[in-house]
Amino acid sequence: MRNKFKVLIASLCCVLFLSASLAQTVAHEPLLSVKEIMNAIITPTTATIWGAYQLQTDTQWQEVRNAALSVIAAGNLLQLGGTGVTEKEMSVESDWRSFNQQMIAAARQVIAAVEQKDEEALSAAGNDALYPPCESCHQQYQNR
């Protein structure tokens, strides 16, 4: 019985060691370019957020919430940069990271407004919190 316990412990240690080793070797590389992320995810979802007014149904509110969740997911992807020539290098720049974090925080504000079904807060989150980092990022990085 004692030997079985030792074998079990040794096996668990090996599994943990191998898991840790594999986790360190798996690199998270971007699969899309920044332009693809922008065109396919961020542009349509931010348009949904900025165009949301006079929301009357739960379905309309849910569409805005889904858009904000997509912005957060896209922001997560943008933290890796993109597949473009200089996009990986851009992703480590402090301004890039700051704009990205501001965008994610603004999307969280959108979600909070949706949960309260507060159109005034939704408008403020979209216009005052989401728009500025998007515009600033475009001015700095769009032509790179």
C-alpha positions as CSV (number, residue, x, y, z in Angstrom):
1,M,0.0,0.0,0.0
2,R,2.8,2.4,0.9
3,N,4.6,1.7,-2.4
4,K,1.4,2.4,-4.4
5,F,1.1,5.8,-2.5
6,K,4.7,6.6,-3.4
7,V,4.1,5.7,-7.1
8,L,1.0,7.8,-7.1
9,I,2.8,10.8,-5.7
10,A,5.7,10.3,-8.1
11,S,3.3,10.1,-11.0
12,L,1.5,13.2,-9.9
13,C,4.8,15.1,-9.6
14,C,5.7,14.0,-13.1
15,V,2.4,15.1,-14.6
16,L,2.7,18.5,-12.9
17,F,6.2,18.9,-14.0
18,L,5.4,18.0,-17.6
19,S,2.3,20.2,-17.6
20,A,4.4,23.2,-16.4
21,S,7.0,22.5,-19.0
22,L,4.5,22.3,-21.8
23,A,2.7,25.4,-20.7
24,Q,6.0,27.3,-20.9
25,T,6.7,26.1,-24.5
26,V,3.2,26.9,-25.9
27,A,3.5,30.4,-27.3
28,H,0.5,32.6,-27.8
29,E,1.0,34.0,-31.2
30,P,-1.4,36.2,-33.0
31,L,-3.5,34.6,-35.7
32,L,-4.9,37.7,-37.3
33,S,-3.6,41.1,-38.3
34,V,-4.6,44.2,-36.4
35,K,-6.5,45.4,-39.5
36,E,-8.4,42.1,-39.6
37,I,-9.3,42.4,-35.9
38,M,-10.4,46.0,-36.4
39,N,-12.4,45.4,-39.5
40,A,-14.1,42.1,-38.4
41,I,-14.6,42.8,-34.7
42,I,-14.0,46.2,-33.4
43,T,-15.5,48.4,-36.2
44,P,-18.9,46.6,-36.3
45,T,-19.2,46.2,-32.5
46,T,-18.3,49.8,-31.7
47,A,-20.8,50.9,-34.3
48,T,-23.4,49.0,-32.4
49,I,-22.4,50.6,-29.2
50,W,-22.3,54.1,-30.6
51,G,-25.5,53.7,-32.5
52,A,-27.5,52.4,-29.5
53,Y,-30.2,54.8,-28.4
54,Q,-33.9,54.4,-27.6
55,L,-33.4,50.8,-26.7
56,Q,-36.8,49.2,-25.9
57,T,-36.4,45.5,-25.8
58,D,-34.2,43.1,-23.8
59,T,-32.9,41.8,-27.2
60,Q,-31.7,45.3,-28.1
61,W,-29.9,45.7,-24.8
62,Q,-28.4,42.2,-25.2
63,E,-27.0,43.2,-28.6
64,V,-25.2,46.1,-27.1
65,R,-23.9,43.9,-24.3
66,N,-22.7,41.4,-26.8
67,A,-20.9,44.1,-28.7
68,A,-19.1,45.3,-25.5
69,L,-18.1,41.7,-24.8
70,S,-16.7,41.5,-28.4
71,V,-14.7,44.7,-27.8
72,I,-13.2,43.1,-24.7
73,A,-12.4,39.9,-26.6
74,A,-10.8,41.9,-29.4
75,G,-8.8,44.0,-26.9
76,N,-7.5,40.7,-25.5
77,L,-6.4,39.7,-29.0
78,L,-4.8,43.1,-29.6
79,Q,-2.6,42.6,-26.5
80,L,-0.8,40.1,-28.6
81,G,-0.4,42.5,-31.5
82,G,-1.0,41.1,-34.9
83,T,0.5,39.1,-37.8
84,G,1.6,42.2,-39.6
85,V,5.3,43.0,-39.9
86,T,5.6,45.5,-37.0
87,E,2.4,44.6,-35.1
88,K,4.0,42.3,-32.6
89,E,6.5,45.1,-31.7
90,M,3.6,47.6,-31.4
91,S,1.9,45.5,-28.8
92,V,4.6,46.0,-26.3
93,E,4.6,49.8,-26.6
94,S,3.2,51.6,-23.5
95,D,0.8,53.8,-25.6
96,W,-0.6,50.7,-27.4
97,R,-1.2,48.9,-24.1
98,S,-2.7,52.0,-22.5
99,F,-5.1,52.6,-25.4
100,N,-6.1,48.9,-25.4
101,Q,-6.7,48.9,-21.6
102,Q,-8.8,52.1,-21.9
103,M,-10.9,50.5,-24.6
104,I,-11.4,47.4,-22.5
105,A,-12.3,49.5,-19.4
106,A,-14.8,51.5,-21.5
107,A,-16.4,48.3,-22.8
108,R,-16.9,47.2,-19.2
109,Q,-18.6,50.6,-18.5
110,V,-20.9,49.8,-21.5
111,I,-21.8,46.5,-19.8
112,A,-22.5,48.2,-16.5
113,A,-24.8,50.6,-18.3
114,V,-26.6,47.8,-20.1
115,E,-27.1,45.9,-16.8
116,Q,-28.8,49.0,-15.4
117,K,-30.6,49.7,-18.7
118,D,-29.3,53.3,-18.4
119,E,-29.1,55.0,-21.8
120,E,-27.4,58.1,-20.4
121,A,-24.6,56.0,-18.8
122,L,-24.4,54.0,-22.1
123,S,-24.0,57.2,-24.1
124,A,-21.3,58.4,-21.7
125,A,-19.5,55.1,-21.8
126,G,-19.5,55.1,-25.6
127,N,-18.7,58.7,-26.2
128,D,-16.6,59.8,-23.3
129,A,-14.8,56.6,-22.4
130,L,-14.7,54.4,-25.6
131,Y,-14.3,57.0,-28.3
132,P,-11.2,58.8,-27.0
133,P,-8.8,55.8,-26.8
134,C,-10.0,54.5,-30.2
135,E,-9.4,57.9,-31.9
136,S,-6.0,58.4,-30.1
137,C,-4.9,54.9,-31.1
138,H,-5.9,55.5,-34.7
139,Q,-4.0,58.8,-34.9
140,Q,-0.9,57.2,-33.5
141,Y,-0.9,53.7,-35.1
142,Q,-3.2,53.5,-38.1
143,N,-0.6,54.4,-40.7
144,R,2.2,52.3,-39.2
